[in-house]
Amino acid sequence: MTNSLEKDYSDYSFLTNPLLRLSYSTVKIAIFAAQQASFKYKILLL
């Protein structure tokens, strides 16, 4: 009961906070870009 209530609340606050959603997607993109860059850098070193 408590878990489902917390989940509903977190989903609600997440959807109503566009800044949080934007920063979350920005972090995901930054991590992805960093992984791609390090992968290309390793290839250049070989």
Sine and cosine of phi, psi and omega as CSV:
sin_phi,cos_phi,sin_psi,cos_psi,sin_omega,cos_omega
0.00,0.00,-0.76,0.65,-0.02,-1.00
-0.91,0.42,-0.67,0.75,-0.03,-1.00
-0.89,0.46,-0.69,0.72,-0.01,-1.00
-0.91,0.40,-0.59,0.81,0.02,-1.00
-0.91,0.41,-0.68,0.73,0.03,-1.00
-0.90,0.44,-0.65,0.76,-0.01,-1.00
-0.90,0.44,-0.70,0.71,0.03,-1.00
-0.87,0.50,-0.67,0.74,-0.02,-1.00
-0.92,0.38,-0.67,0.74,-0.02,-1.00
-0.92,0.39,-0.64,0.77,0.05,-1.00
-0.88,0.47,-0.67,0.74,-0.02,-1.00
-0.90,0.43,-0.74,0.67,-0.02,-1.00
-0.92,0.39,-0.55,0.84,0.02,-1.00
-0.92,0.40,-0.69,0.72,-0.02,-1.00
-0.94,0.34,-0.46,0.89,-0.06,-1.00
-1.00,-0.06,0.11,0.99,0.02,-1.00
-0.85,-0.52,1.00,0.08,-0.05,-1.00
-0.89,0.46,-0.49,0.87,0.01,-1.00
-0.92,0.39,-0.67,0.74,0.03,-1.00
-0.90,0.44,-0.67,0.74,0.01,-1.00
-0.91,0.42,-0.64,0.77,0.01,-1.00
-0.91,0.41,-0.71,0.70,-0.02,-1.00
-0.92,0.40,-0.58,0.82,0.03,-1.00
-0.90,0.44,-0.72,0.69,0.02,-1.00
-0.93,0.38,-0.55,0.83,0.03,-1.00
-0.91,0.42,-0.65,0.76,0.03,-1.00
-0.90,0.44,-0.68,0.73,0.02,-1.00
-0.88,0.48,-0.68,0.73,0.01,-1.00
-0.90,0.43,-0.66,0.75,-0.01,-1.00
-0.90,0.43,-0.66,0.75,0.02,-1.00
-0.91,0.42,-0.67,0.74,0.01,-1.00
-0.89,0.46,-0.70,0.72,0.01,-1.00
-0.90,0.44,-0.63,0.78,0.01,-1.00
-0.91,0.41,-0.64,0.77,0.03,-1.00
-0.91,0.42,-0.68,0.74,0.02,-1.00
-0.90,0.44,-0.68,0.73,-0.02,-1.00
-0.90,0.43,-0.69,0.72,-0.01,-1.00
-0.92,0.40,-0.56,0.83,0.02,-1.00
-0.91,0.42,-0.71,0.70,0.02,-1.00
-0.91,0.41,-0.61,0.80,0.00,-1.00
-0.91,0.42,-0.63,0.78,0.04,-1.00
-0.90,0.44,-0.64,0.77,0.02,-1.00
-0.90,0.44,-0.64,0.77,0.00,-1.00
-0.91,0.42,-0.52,0.85,-0.02,-1.00
-0.97,0.26,-0.38,0.92,-0.03,-1.00
-0.95,0.30,0.00,0.00,0.00,0.00
